[in-house]
């Protein structure tokens, strides 16, 4: 069974304790996105925020489909490492 790390509520800083979870997650995502290159951010935004398919991204950016796939794969790998605290 996978163990999920937890913290005690009194350990949460006062300025974030009352914030909704979606606001906190959004702030964390924004922080992680700054660790990506401009190209990685752009492609992830097109894919996950604008909802474009890989082929559409390739057309918009005028790059090969394989390049789009590779860049998304690598950017997601970076974000996973960051989310786990392993930069």
Helices and strands as residue ranges (DSSP letters): G 9-11, H 14-17, H 21-33, H 38-44, I 45-49, H 54-61, H 65-83
